[in-house]
Amino acid sequence: MSDAGPVRIALLGAFRVVVGDREVPADGWPGRRAAELVALLALAEGRRLQREQVVEALWPHLAPEAGAANLRKAAHQARQVLGREDGVVLAGGRVALLPTAEVDLDRFLLLAGRAVRSGDARAAADAADACTGELLPDHRYEEWVQGPREQVRSRYVEVLRLAGRWARLVEVEPADEHAHQQLVREALRAGDRHGAIRRYGRLRTALQTELGVAPGRRSRALYEECVAGLGPAATAFVGRQVELARAGAALRGTGALAVRGPG
């Protein structure tokens, strides 16, 4: 088996393997477990695991002998796809992936670690850009993905916060009150009072849905600033924040309000 070229493995956004200048198609794997074996080893520290760890992760319901047989088969198939005899090596009770393989997750974690240690916002933005999606989204319910997934998510939240990417942060952490506050402030500075009110409405809904709590004092003060030019603060309805603020202003002046249209 000749060397087919450098191996690049993507775990973020989707599982992809590129050998040389050729991406392995989804149907290019002889078996699903061969692809999972490569992904599992790419996640592991040092690109290697104990044989028992691999069998337990990929074939937890099989007897040890049967699991070991499946491992040998999957390793053989993985070597065929990677085009290298050292693509996946079983030796000394360990299973090792090609050590020279490039993995996108490694780059993200390296950049994120540097950014967090330095506190540099530009470095944090670069790290955030290196995280191109969820870790192995097609395997999100596999037990062996859970720990690494939480590590990636935690680091991603850190660099988004450090970089001040508030809109993306609230997508990842809908109940992050500080991020919502920053977005409300940005809308107010831009003169977008309606947008600020809607942002507050999203914050209130997220906090109630995720945590069962109401916005804190600082958030409520921001809302008061949002509606200061529209009249008194709206009632505790969810949604339609701008309309409620307008209704409050109208009622303050006339004491009555007519609402027309379908319910």
SERO-4910 file (N, C-alpha, C, O; in steps of 0.05 Angstrom, whole numbers):
BEGIN
 pado doro    nc1    nc2    nc3   cac1   cac2   cac3    cc1    cc2    cc3    oc1    oc2    oc3
  Met    A     17    -24      0      0      0      0     18     25      0     33     29     19
  Ser    A     17     41    -20     34     64    -23     22     88     -8     -2     90     -3
  Asp    A     40    107     -1     31    132     12     15    148     -8     25    157    -29
  Ala    A    -10    154      0    -28    168    -18    -27    198    -14    -42    213    -27
  Gly    A    -10    208      5     -9    236     10    -17    243     38    -25    226     53
  Pro    A    -14    269     45    -21    277     73    -51    273     78    -68    274     60
  Val    A    -56    268    104    -84    263    112    -94    286    129    -81    294    149
  Arg    A   -117    297    122   -129    319    137   -157    310    145   -172    299    129
  Ile    A   -163    314    171   -188    304    182   -203    328    194   -192    343    210
  Ala    A   -228    331    186   -246    352    197   -266    338    216   -279    319    208
  Leu    A   -268    349    240   -288    339    259   -308    361    265   -330    354    276
  Leu    A   -303    386    258   -321    408    264   -339    413    241   -330    417    218
  Gly    A   -365    415    246   -384    419    225   -394    394    212   -418    390    208
  Ala    A   -375    376    205   -382    350    193   -356    334    193   -334    346    192
  Phe    A   -359    308    193   -335    291    191   -327    288    162   -342    279    145
  Arg    A   -302    297    157   -291    295    130   -262    286    131   -247    294    149
  Val    A   -254    271    112   -226    262    110   -216    268     82   -229    261     62
  Val    A   -193    281     80   -181    287     55   -154    273     54   -137    277     72
  Val    A   -149    257     34   -124    242     31   -110    254      6   -121    251    -17
  Gly    A    -88    267      9    -75    280    -13    -93    303    -22    -99    321     -7
  Asp    A   -101    303    -47   -120    323    -57   -148    312    -62   -164    324    -76
  Arg    A   -153    289    -50   -179    275    -55   -195    273    -29   -185    261     -9
  Glu    A   -219    283    -28   -236    280     -5   -250    253     -7   -261    246    -28
  Val    A   -250    239     15   -264    213     16   -294    217     17   -304    230     35
  Pro    A   -309    207     -3   -338    211     -3   -351    196     20   -339    177     31
  Ala    A   -375    204     26   -389    191     48   -392    161     44   -391    145     62
  Asp    A   -396    153     18   -399    125     12   -373    111      5   -372     89     -5
  Gly    A   -351    125     11   -325    114      5   -313     97     28   -291     86     25
  Trp    A   -327     96     50   -318     79     72   -331     51     70   -355     49     67
  Pro    A   -314     30     72   -325      3     69   -345     -4     91   -363    -20     88
  Gly    A   -342     10    115   -361      5    136   -362     29    154   -343     45    157
  Arg    A   -385     33    167   -390     56    184   -370     57    207   -360     78    215
  Arg    A   -364     34    218   -346     33    241   -317     41    234   -303     51    251
  Ala    A   -309     38    209   -282     46    201   -280     77    203   -260     87    213
  Ala    A   -301     91    194   -301    120    196   -302    128    225   -288    147    233
  Glu    A   -318    115    241   -321    122    270   -294    117    284   -287    132    302
  Leu    A   -280     96    276   -254     90    289   -235    113    284   -221    121    302
  Val    A   -234    123    259   -216    145    253   -224    170    269   -207    184    279
  Ala    A   -250    176    270   -260    199    285   -253    197    315   -244    216    327
  Leu    A   -257    173    326   -252    168    354   -222    173    360   -215    186    380
  Leu    A   -204    162    344   -176    165    348   -167    194    343   -148    204    357
  Ala    A   -180    208    325   -173    236    320   -180    253    344   -167    274    348
  Leu    A   -199    245    360   -207    260    384   -188    255    407   -186    271    425
  Ala    A   -175    232    406   -159    223    429   -133    238    432   -121    246    412
  Glu    A   -124    241    457    -99    254    462    -76    236    451    -75    212    457
  Gly    A    -58    248    436    -37    233    424    -45    215    401    -29    199    392
  Arg    A    -71    216    393    -81    200    371    -81    170    377    -80    154    359
  Arg    A    -81    163    403    -81    134    410    -98    129    434   -102    146    452
  Leu    A   -108    104    435   -125     95    457   -118     66    463   -106     52    446
  Gln    A   -124     57    487   -122     29    494   -142     13    478   -164     23    472
  Arg    A   -135    -11    470   -153    -28    454   -180    -31    467   -201    -30    454
  Glu    A   -180    -35    494   -205    -39    508   -222    -14    507   -247    -16    507
  Gln    A   -210     10    508   -225     35    506   -239     37    479   -263     45    478
  Val    A   -226     29    458   -238     31    431   -261     11    429   -283     18    419
  Val    A   -257    -13    438   -278    -33    437   -302    -25    453   -325    -28    445
  Glu    A   -297    -14    477   -319     -5    494   -335     18    482   -359     20    485
  Ala    A   -320     36    468   -334     59    456   -350     51    431   -373     61    428
  Leu    A   -339     34    414   -353     28    388   -370      2    389   -389      0    374
  Trp    A   -362    -17    406   -378    -42    407   -384    -49    436   -375    -71    445
  Pro    A   -398    -32    450   -402    -36    479   -418    -61    486   -417    -71    508
  His    A   -434    -70    467   -453    -92    473   -441   -120    465   -455   -140    468
  Leu    A   -417   -120    454   -405   -145    445   -386   -156    466   -375   -141    483
  Ala    A   -382   -182    466   -362   -195    483   -335   -185    474   -332   -177    450
  Pro    A   -315   -185    491   -288   -175    484   -277   -188    459   -265   -174    443
  Glu    A   -280   -214    455   -269   -227    432   -282   -217    406   -268   -211    386
  Ala    A   -308   -215    407   -323   -205    383   -316   -176    378   -313   -168    355
  Gly    A   -314   -160    399   -307   -132    395   -279   -129    383   -274   -112    366
  Ala    A   -260   -145    393   -233   -144    382   -232   -152    352   -217   -140    337
  Ala    A   -248   -172    345   -249   -180    316   -260   -157    299   -250   -152    278
  Asn    A   -281   -144    309   -292   -121    295   -272    -98    292   -271    -84    272
  Leu    A   -257    -94    314   -236    -73    313   -216    -79    291   -208    -61    276
  Arg    A   -206   -104    290   -187   -111    269   -198   -106    241   -183    -96    224
  Lys    A   -223   -112    237   -236   -108    211   -238    -78    205   -231    -69    183
  Ala    A   -247    -63    224   -250    -34    220   -223    -21    215   -221     -2    199
  Ala    A   -202    -29    229   -175    -18    226   -165    -24    198   -153     -7    185
  His    A   -170    -48    188   -162    -55    161   -176    -38    140   -163    -28    121
  Gln    A   -202    -34    144   -217    -17    125   -207     12    126   -206     25    106
  Ala    A   -201     22    150   -192     49    153   -165     52    139   -160     73    126
  Arg    A   -147     33    141   -121     34    127   -126     35     97   -111     50     82
  Gln    A   -145     20     87   -151     21     58   -159     49     49   -151     59     29
  Val    A   -176     62     65   -186     88     58   -164    109     60   -161    126     42
  Leu    A   -147    107     81   -126    127     85   -102    122     67    -85    140     63
  Gly    A   -102     98     55    -80     92     36    -53     89     48    -33     93     35
  Arg    A    -52     81     74    -27     78     88    -28     54    107    -49     50    120
  Glu    A     -7     39    108     -5     17    127     -5     27    156    -14     13    174
  Asp    A      6     51    160      7     62    187    -17     80    193    -16     96    212
  Gly    A    -38     79    176    -61     96    180    -74     90    206    -80    109    221
  Val    A    -79     65    213    -88     56    239    -72     32    247    -72     12    233
  Val    A    -58     33    269    -40     12    278    -50      0    304    -56     14    323
  Leu    A    -51    -27    304    -57    -42    329    -32    -55    338    -22    -73    325
  Ala    A    -22    -47    361      3    -58    371      5    -53    401     -2    -31    411
  Gly    A     15    -72    416     20    -69    445     -5    -62    461     -3    -48    481
  Gly    A    -27    -72    452    -52    -66    467    -63    -39    462    -82    -30    475
  Arg    A    -52    -24    442    -61      2    436    -70      4    407    -63    -12    390
  Val    A    -86     25    402    -95     31    374    -87     59    369    -94     78    383
  Ala    A    -72     63    347    -61     90    341    -68     99    313    -67     83    294
  Leu    A    -75    124    311    -80    136    285    -54    148    274    -36    155    290
  Leu    A    -52    151    248    -29    163    235    -22    189    250    -38    208    250
  Pro    A      2    190    262      9    214    279     11    240    263      9    261    275
  Thr    A     17    238    237     20    263    221     -6    274    210     -6    294    197
  Ala    A    -28    260    216    -54    270    206    -60    298    218    -56    302    242
  Glu    A    -70    316    201    -78    343    211   -108    342    218   -124    333    202
  Val    A   -114    352    242   -142    352    251   -150    381    257   -137    395    272
  Asp    A   -173    389    246   -181    417    250   -187    424    279   -183    447    287
  Leu    A   -196    404    294   -202    409    323   -177    418    338   -178    435    355
  Asp    A   -154    406    331   -129    413    344   -122    443    340   -114    457    359
  Arg    A   -126    452    316   -120    480    310   -139    499    326   -130    519    337
  Phe    A   -164    492    327   -183    509    342   -176    510    371   -174    532    383
  Leu    A   -171    487    383   -164    486    412   -138    501    418   -135    514    438
  Leu    A   -118    499    399    -93    513    403    -97    543    402    -88    557    419
  Leu    A   -112    553    382   -117    581    379   -134    592    403   -129    613    413
  Ala    A   -154    576    410   -171    585    432   -156    586    459   -159    605    474
  Gly    A   -139    566    464   -123    567    488   -105    591    489   -102    604    510
  Arg    A    -92    597    467    -74    621    466    -90    646    471    -81    664    485
  Ala    A   -113    648    458   -129    673    461   -139    677    490   -137    699    500
  Val    A   -148    656    502   -158    658    530   -135    665    549   -139    682    567
  Arg    A   -112    653    545    -89    659    562    -80    688    559    -72    701    579
  Ser    A    -80    698    534    -71    725    529    -92    746    534    -85    770    539
  Gly    A   -117    738    532   -139    758    535   -142    776    511   -154    797    513
  Asp    A   -130    768    488   -130    785    464   -156    780    448   -162    758    439
  Ala    A   -170    802    443   -196    800    429   -192    791    399   -208    776    389
  Arg    A   -171    801    386   -166    794    358   -159    765    356   -169    751    338
  Ala    A   -143    755    374   -136    727    374   -161    710    380   -164    688    369
  Ala    A   -179    720    397   -203    705    403   -221    704    378   -234    683    373
  Ala    A   -222    725    363   -238    725    338   -227    705    318   -243    691    305
  Asp    A   -201    704    316   -188    684    298   -195    656    307   -200    638    290
  Ala    A   -194    651    333   -201    625    344   -230    618    338   -237    595    331
  Ala    A   -248    637    342   -276    633    336   -281    625    307   -297    608    301
  Asp    A   -266    638    289   -269    632    261   -259    604    254   -268    592    235
  Ala    A   -240    594    270   -230    567    266   -249    545    274   -246    522    267
  Cys    A   -269    553    290   -290    533    297   -312    535    277   -330    552    278
  Thr    A   -312    516    258   -329    518    235   -356    503    238   -371    500    219
  Gly    A   -362    494    263   -387    481    267   -387    463    291   -366    461    305
  Glu    A   -409    450    296   -412    432    319   -393    408    315   -388    399    293
  Leu    A   -383    397    337   -366    374    336   -381    349    329   -400    342    342
  Leu    A   -374    336    307   -385    311    297   -416    311    300   -427    295    316
  Pro    A   -430    329    286   -459    331    290   -474    305    283   -496    301    293
  Asp    A   -463    288    266   -476    263    259   -473    242    281   -484    220    279
  His    A   -457    249    302   -452    230    323   -458    242    351   -447    234    371
  Arg    A   -476    262    351   -480    277    375   -490    261    399   -487    270    422
  Tyr    A   -502    238    394   -512    222    417   -494    199    425   -500    184    443
  Glu    A   -471    197    412   -452    176    420   -438    184    446   -431    207    449
  Glu    A   -435    165    464   -423    171    490   -395    182    487   -387    199    502
  Trp    A   -380    171    468   -352    179    466   -348    207    455   -325    217    455
  Val    A   -369    219    446   -367    247    435   -374    267    457   -367    291    454
  Gln    A   -388    259    478   -399    278    497   -378    295    511   -380    320    512
  Gly    A   -356    283    521   -336    298    535   -322    318    516   -321    342    523
  Pro    A   -312    310    493   -300    329    475   -319    350    465   -311    373    461
  Arg    A   -345    343    462   -364    363    453   -367    386    474   -368    409    466
  Glu    A   -368    378    499   -370    399    520   -345    416    521   -347    440    526
  Gln    A   -322    404    517   -297    419    517   -297    440    494   -290    463    498
  Val    A   -306    431    470   -306    449    447   -327    472    452   -321    495    447
  Arg    A   -350    464    462   -371    485    467   -361    505    487   -365    529    484
  Ser    A   -349    496    509   -339    514    530   -318    533    519   -319    557    525
  Arg    A   -299    522    504   -279    540    492   -290    559    472   -282    583    471
  Tyr    A   -309    550    457   -322    567    437   -336    591    450   -335    614    441
  Val    A   -351    585    472   -364    606    487   -344    626    498   -349    650    497
  Glu    A   -322    616    508   -301    634    519   -290    653    497   -288    677    502
  Val    A   -284    643    474   -272    661    454   -293    679    442   -286    702    434
  Leu    A   -318    670    439   -339    688    430   -342    712    449   -345    735    441
  Arg    A   -342    706    475   -346    727    495   -322    746    494   -325    770    495
  Leu    A   -298    734    492   -274    751    492   -272    768    467   -263    791    468
  Ala    A   -282    757    444   -282    772    419   -305    792    417   -306    808    399
  Gly    A   -324    790    435   -347    808    434   -366    802    412   -380    820    402
  Arg    A   -368    776    405   -386    768    384   -413    760    397   -419    736    400
  Trp    A   -427    780    405   -451    776    422   -474    762    407   -487    744    419
  Ala    A   -478    769    382   -500    756    367   -496    726    364   -515    711    368
  Arg    A   -472    718    358   -466    690    356   -467    676    383   -476    653    386
  Leu    A   -458    691    404   -458    679    431   -486    672    440   -491    651    453
  Val    A   -506    690    435   -533    684    444   -546    661    428   -565    649    437
  Glu    A   -535    655    404   -544    632    390   -535    606    404   -549    586    405
  Val    A   -510    607    414   -499    584    428   -509    582    456   -515    561    466
  Glu    A   -510    606    470   -519    607    498   -543    626    499   -539    650    506
  Pro    A   -567    617    493   -590    635    492   -596    650    517   -608    672    517
  Ala    A   -588    640    540   -594    653    566   -570    669    576   -570    676    600
  Asp    A   -551    676    560   -529    692    568   -538    721    570   -540    735    550
  Glu    A   -544    730    594   -557    756    598   -538    779    591   -546    799    579
  His    A   -512    776    597   -493    797    591   -492    801    560   -491    824    551
  Ala    A   -491    780    545   -490    782    516   -515    797    505   -512    814    488
  His    A   -538    790    516   -563    803    507   -562    833    514   -570    850    498
  Gln    A   -551    839    538   -549    867    545   -531    883    526   -538    905    518
  Gln    A   -509    871    517   -491    884    498   -506    889    472   -502    910    459
  Leu    A   -522    870    463   -537    873    438   -558    895    441   -562    910    422
  Val    A   -571    897    464   -590    919    468   -575    946    467   -585    965    455
  Arg    A   -552    947    480   -537    972    480   -528    980    452   -529   1003    444
  Glu    A   -519    960    436   -511    965    409   -534    976    392   -530    995    377
  Ala    A   -558    965    396   -581    975    381   -588   1004    390   -595   1020    373
  Leu    A   -586   1009    415   -591   1037    425   -571   1056    413   -579   1078    405
  Arg    A   -546   1049    413   -525   1067    403   -529   1072    373   -522   1093    363
  Ala    A   -540   1052    359   -546   1055    330   -572   1070    325   -579   1075    302
  Gly    A   -586   1078    346   -611   1092    343   -634   1074    336   -656   1083    328
  Asp    A   -630   1048    340   -651   1028    333   -666   1021    358   -662    999    370
  Arg    A   -684   1038    367   -699   1034    392   -717   1009    390   -719    993    409
  His    A   -729   1005    367   -747    982    363   -730    956    364   -739    937    377
  Gly    A   -707    957    352   -690    933    353   -681    927    381   -679    903    389
  Ala    A   -675    947    397   -667    943    424   -690    931    441   -685    913    457
  Ile    A   -714    940    436   -737    929    451   -741    900    443   -747    884    461
  Arg    A   -738    894    418   -741    866    410   -719    848    422   -725    826    430
  Arg    A   -695    859    423   -673    844    436   -680    838    465   -675    816    474
  Tyr    A   -691    857    479   -698    853    506   -720    831    508   -719    815    526
  Gly    A   -739    832    489   -759    811    489   -748    783    486   -757    765    499
  Arg    A   -727    781    469   -714    755    465   -700    746    491   -700    723    498
  Leu    A   -687    765    504   -674    759    529   -694    749    550   -689    728    563
  Arg    A   -716    763    553   -736    754    573   -747    727    567   -750    710    585
  Thr    A   -753    721    541   -763    695    533   -742    673    539   -748    652    549
  Ala    A   -717    679    532   -695    659    535   -691    653    565   -689    630    572
  Leu    A   -691    673    582   -687    669    610   -710    653    622   -705    635    639
  Gln    A   -734    659    614   -757    644    624   -757    616    615   -763    597    630
  Thr    A   -750    611    589   -750    585    578   -728    567    589   -732    544    596
  Glu    A   -703    579    589   -680    563    597   -677    561    627   -669    539    637
  Leu    A   -682    582    642   -676    582    670   -700    587    689   -698    583    713
  Gly    A   -723    595    677   -746    600    693   -744    625    711   -755    626    732
  Val    A   -728    645    701   -724    669    717   -730    693    699   -733    691    675
  Ala    A   -732    717    712   -737    742    698   -711    756    694   -692    751    708
  Pro    A   -710    775    675   -685    791    672   -677    805    697   -694    813    714
  Gly    A   -651    809    701   -641    822    724   -644    852    724   -655    864    705
  Arg    A   -634    865    745   -638    894    749   -626    910    726   -638    928    716
  Arg    A   -602    903    717   -589    918    696   -604    915    670   -606    934    654
  Ser    A   -614    892    665   -629    888    640   -655    904    641   -663    916    621
  Arg    A   -668    904    664   -693    920    666   -688    949    663   -704    964    651
  Ala    A   -665    958    673   -658    987    670   -653    993    641   -660   1015    631
  Leu    A   -641    975    626   -637    979    597   -664    981    583   -668    997    565
  Tyr    A   -683    964    592   -709    965    579   -723    991    584   -736   1003    566
  Glu    A   -720   1001    608   -732   1028    615   -720   1049    597   -734   1068    589
  Glu    A   -694   1047    591   -681   1065    573   -692   1062    544   -695   1082    530
  Cys    A   -698   1038    537   -709   1033    510   -736   1046    506   -741   1058    485
  Val    A   -753   1045    526   -780   1054    523   -784   1082    534   -807   1092    534
  Ala    A   -762   1095    542   -765   1121    555   -779   1141    536   -793   1159    546
  Gly    A   -774   1139    511   -786   1158    492   -813   1149    482   -826   1163    466
  Leu    A   -822   1126    491   -847   1115    481   -869   1115    502   -893   1111    495
  Gly    A   -863   1120    526   -882   1119    547   -874   1099    569   -851   1090    569
  Pro    A   -892   1092    587   -886   1074    609   -879   1046    599   -886   1039    576
  Ala    A   -865   1031    615   -856   1004    608   -880    986    602   -901    989    614
  Ala    A   -876    968    583   -898    950    575   -904    930    597   -888    926    616
  Thr    A   -927    917    595   -934    897    615   -919    871    610   -903    869    592
  Ala    A   -925    851    626   -909    826    626   -917    807    604   -915    782    608
  Phe    A   -927    816    582   -933    798    559   -907    790    546   -887    804    548
  Val    A   -906    767    532   -883    758    518   -886    764    488   -907    758    477
  Gly    A   -866    776    476   -867    782    448   -880    809    443   -891    821    461
  Arg    A   -880    817    418   -892    842    409   -882    866    426   -898    883    434
  Gln    A   -856    867    432   -846    887    450   -850    915    440   -858    932    456
  Val    A   -845    920    415   -848    947    404   -877    955    405   -884    978    413
  Glu    A   -895    937    397   -924    943    397   -934    949    425   -950    967    429
  Leu    A   -924    933    444   -933    938    472   -923    965    482   -937    979    497
  Ala    A   -899    972    475   -888    998    483   -905   1021    471   -911   1041    485
  Arg    A   -912   1018    446   -929   1039    433   -956   1040    446   -968   1062    450
  Ala    A   -967   1017    453   -993   1016    466   -992   1030    493  -1010   1045    500
  Gly    A   -970   1026    507   -967   1039    533   -966   1069    530   -978   1084    545
  Ala    A   -951   1078    509   -950   1107    505   -977   1119    497   -984   1140    506
  Ala    A   -992   1104    481  -1018   1114    472  -1038   1115    496  -1052   1134    499
  Leu    A  -1037   1095    513  -1055   1094    536  -1049   1116    556  -1066   1127    569
  Arg    A  -1023   1122    557  -1016   1144    576  -1029   1170    569  -1036   1186    586
  Gly    A  -1032   1175    542  -1043   1200    534  -1074   1200    533  -1086   1221    539
  Thr    A  -1086   1178    524  -1115   1178    519  -1131   1161    538  -1155   1165    542
  Gly    A  -1118   1142    551  -1133   1124    568  -1149   1102    554  -1162   1086    567
  Ala    A  -1147   1101    527  -1161   1081    511  -1145   1074    487  -1129   1090    477
  Leu    A  -1149   1049    478  -1134   1040    454  -1151   1020    439  -1162   1001    450
  Ala    A  -1154   1025    412  -1169   1007    395  -1150    989    380  -1131    999    367
  Val    A  -1154    963    382  -1137    943    368  -1154    928    348  -1174    916    355
  Arg    A  -1147    929    322  -1163    916    301  -1146    895    288  -1122    895    288
  Gly    A  -1160    875    276  -1146    854    261  -1152    827    272  -1163    825    294
  Pro    A  -1145    806    258  -1149    779    268  -1133    773    293  -1111    784    297
  Gly    A  -1143    755    310  -1130    748    334  -1106    731    329  -1092    723    347
***
